[in-house]
Amino acid sequence: MIPWRAISTDNIHFNHSLTDGTMMAMSMYNFSALRLIFDAEPEECLSCDVKAFTDEAHKNCDYDFKAKFRFPNVGTGDAQSTLKGDTRESGQGS
């Protein structure tokens, strides 16, 4: 997670022609960890929830994702990341 105050929407990660957002910037760490833990490649993506900007300047750039994968040994692994993380300890709004 990258705290929302640490990255602005003008950052390279939110430029659709360069990186497309969170999945391109952060997911490699999640997916590498899952492959290491399961010692296998995922067989199927069971779900993927993506939150993306809708304004024209950043359209189609995701800022948050959560995904679930099925691995060959009947295990499932979850991956998630955000470039707009909450900086409050509880993660809850006040």
N, C-alpha and C positions, 0 to 999 in steps of 0.2 A: 504494500500500500504506500502510495505517495500522498502526504497530507495536502489537502486542497490549497493551502496557503503557499506551498512550496513550488507550485507550477501554475502558470497562467495559461489561458486559452490561446495565447499567441505563441506558445511553446511549439517546437518542432513535432512533438507527439500528437498535436491536434491539427496538423496539416495533412489533409487527405491525400494529396499528391505525393507526400513523402513517407508517412508511416501509418496512417489510419487509426491511431489511438492506442488504447491500452493493450489490446491483444497482440499487436505487433511489437509494442515496446516492452511489455512485462511478461507475457505468457510463456516465453521460453524457459523462464526460471521454474514456473509451476510444472510445466510439462516435463522438463528434465528431472525434476524431483520425483514425479510420479513414475516415470520410466525406471529410475534408480530403485525406488521402493519396491515396485512390482517386478523388477528385472524382466520387463517385457514391454512390447508396444501395445497401446490400447487397440482393442478390436472394434470398438464402436463408441461413438459419442451419444450418450443417452439423453442429454439435455444441454442446452446452452442458452443462457439468458444474458442479453447484451443491452446496455443502456447507452444510447448515442445522442449526440447533440442534434438539434433540429434546425438551428439557425443556419442561414446560407453560408456564412464564412467557415463553419466547421461541420457542415452537414456530412453525415455518415461516419464521422470519427467517434468511435466508442470511448467512453470514459470509465466504464465499469463492465466486468463480465463475471459470470459464474457458470462453470461447466462441470458435467459429470461424465466419466468414462468407464466403460466396462473393459476389464483386462482378462486375458486367457485363463487365469487361475480362479475365475469366478469372483474376483474382487472388483470393487468399484472405487474409483478415486475422484475426488472433487478438486477443482482448481478455481481460484478466484483472485481477482486483483482489481485495483481501482487507481485512477490518477486523480480522483477527487475525494480522497479519504477524509473522514471526520477527524479533527484534531483533538476533540474532547475525549477524555479518558474513557467515559462510559459509552461513547459512540451515539448517545441519545441527544436529541435536541433539547434545548431549554426554553 
